[in-house]
Amino acid sequence: MAKGRNLHIPCDTCGAELNTWDVRACKALGYKKVLVCEKCICKEYDCSKEYLRNALNERYGLVPCQGL
């Protein structure tokens, strides 16, 4: 499994630095014009990080990069 890396791109909501997992999650959820971090996605959907990761794994087969 590949190691996640920071992309030096700020989250459009909170300004945190995005990593490859954040971008993959945004694409899977259909975000077209904004890129947001996992924390902001969890806030929007009112769910925990674990719940979001399990949902993305079950629905799309996405698994976070190693080390995240």
Protein Blocks (a to p, Z undefined) as FASTA:
>chain_A
ZZdddehiacfklopacdfklmmmmmmnopakbccdfklmmmmnopafklmmmmmmmmno
pacdehZZ
